[in-house]
Amino acid sequence: MSVRIDETDRKILAELQRDASQSLDDIAKNVGSSKTPVWNRIRKLKEAGVIGQQTVMLDAEALGFEACFFVLIRTSEHDADWQARFLKALKDRPEVQEAHRLAGDIDYILKVRVKNARAYDVFYQALISEVRVHNVTALLSMEEIKSTVVLPL
C-alpha cells in the first residue's frame, strides 16, 4: 500500500519517535492539530505499514548486559539449506539484536548484546555448533557513542 506523507504526518511521526507513550492529546497539541485528525492519520500510517511494532527501549547496561559485540561472519556456504539454518539460528537467539547480510568481503554482521565475554563464548559455541562458518571475528564495543532508532524525517 502506498501512502503520501505530508508535513503534518512527518510531525506526528517525529512526535511518536520522540515518545510513543505520550497521549493523543499531547501529540495533537504538539503538532498543532486536534485529536481526531491525528488519530485518523496515525491509523492510516499503521495500516500503510509506516508505523510498525510499538515497544519500549530498555537500558541494556542497567539490566546487566554490559558487553556489546559486533560479529563479522564469512562463510563458504551459500546454498538455501545453509541459509535457512543460519537465519533460524540467528532468529532463535535473543542475544542477536541486529543481523545484516553485506556486500563485500564480509558476508554477515551481527550486533550481539550479552552480559560478559563468557556469555559471548556460550553464544558463539552454540552458533558454530548449528551452522558451519568459514571465519568469525568478534569486535568488542568499548563505548557506545551513538545509538538511535529515530529516522531523520
C-alpha positions in Angstrom: 0.0 0.0 0.0 1.4 3.4 -1.0 0.8 6.3 1.3 1.5 10.0 0.9 3.2 11.6 3.8 2.7 15.3 4.3 4.3 17.7 6.7 1.6 17.0 9.4 2.3 13.3 9.1 6.0 14.0 9.5 5.3 16.0 12.6 3.2 13.2 14.0 5.9 10.6 13.2 8.6 12.8 14.8 6.5 13.0 18.0 5.9 9.3 18.1 9.6 8.6 17.6 10.4 11.1 20.4 8.0 9.4 22.8 5.3 7.0 21.7 3.9 6.8 25.2 2.6 10.3 25.1 -1.2 10.8 25.0 -3.1 11.5 21.7 -4.0 14.9 23.2 -0.3 15.8 23.7 0.6 14.6 20.2 -2.2 16.7 18.7 -1.2 19.8 20.7 2.5 19.4 19.7 1.7 19.1 16.0 -0.9 21.9 16.0 -3.9 19.8 15.3 -6.9 18.2 17.1 -7.2 14.7 18.4 -9.5 13.1 15.8 -7.5 14.1 12.7 -4.3 13.0 14.4 -5.8 9.6 15.4 -7.0 9.1 11.8 -3.6 9.9 10.4 -1.9 7.5 12.9 -4.4 4.8 11.9 -3.7 5.4 8.2 0.1 5.3 8.8 -0.3 2.0 10.7 -2.4 0.5 8.0 0.1 1.5 5.4 3.0 -0.1 7.3 4.8 3.2 8.0 4.3 2.7 11.8 5.3 -0.8 12.8 5.5 -2.5 16.2 5.5 -0.3 19.2 7.7 -1.2 22.1 9.8 0.2 24.9 13.5 0.9 24.9 15.3 -0.8 27.8 18.7 0.2 29.2 20.9 -2.8 28.5 23.6 -1.9 31.0 21.1 -1.3 33.7 19.9 -4.8 33.2 23.4 -6.3 33.3 24.0 -6.7 29.6 27.4 -4.9 29.7 29.0 -6.4 26.6 28.2 -5.5 23.0 30.0 -7.4 20.3 29.9 -6.8 16.6 30.4 -10.2 14.9 31.8 -10.4 11.4 31.0 -13.7 9.7 32.4 -15.1 6.5 31.1 -18.3 5.0 31.9 -20.5 2.1 28.3 -21.9 2.2 25.7 -20.1 0.2 23.1 -22.8 -0.6 19.4 -22.4 0.5 19.6 -25.1 3.2 22.6 -23.5 4.9 21.0 -20.0 4.7 17.7 -21.3 6.2 19.6 -22.9 9.2 21.7 -19.8 9.7 18.8 -17.4 9.7 16.8 -19.7 12.1 19.8 -19.9 14.4 20.0 -16.0 14.4 16.3 -15.5 14.9 16.2 -18.1 17.8 18.9 -16.2 19.7 17.7 -13.2 21.7 21.3 -12.0 22.1 21.3 -11.1 18.4 19.9 -7.6 18.3 20.7 -7.0 14.6 21.8 -9.1 11.7 22.7 -7.8 8.3 23.8 -9.5 5.1 26.6 -7.5 3.5 28.2 -6.8 0.1 31.9 -7.2 0.1 34.4 -9.4 1.9 32.3 -10.0 5.0 29.0 -11.9 4.5 27.2 -11.0 7.6 27.5 -8.6 10.6 25.7 -9.2 13.9 25.1 -7.0 16.8 25.2 -9.2 19.9 24.4 -8.0 23.4 25.4 -10.2 26.3 26.3 -9.9 30.0 30.1 -10.5 29.5 32.8 -12.3 27.4 31.9 -15.7 28.9 28.3 -15.2 27.8 29.5 -14.3 24.3 31.5 -17.5 24.2 28.4 -19.5 25.1 26.6 -17.8 22.2 29.5 -18.3 19.8 29.8 -22.0 20.7 26.1 -22.6 20.2 26.1 -20.8 16.9 29.0 -22.7 15.4 27.5 -26.0 16.6 24.4 -25.3 14.5 25.9 -23.9 11.3 29.3 -24.1 9.6 31.0 -20.8 9.1 34.4 -20.1 7.5 35.6 -17.3 9.7 34.2 -15.4 12.7 35.7 -12.1 14.0 34.2 -10.6 17.2 34.8 -7.0 18.0 34.0 -5.7 21.5 32.5 -2.3 21.6 34.4 -0.3 24.2 32.0 2.6 24.2 28.6 3.3 22.6 28.9 6.8 21.2 25.5 7.0 19.5 22.6 4.6 19.2 19.2 5.6 17.8 16.2 4.1 16.0 15.0 7.6 15.1 14.8 8.3 11.4 15.7 11.8 10.1 12.3 12.9 8.9 
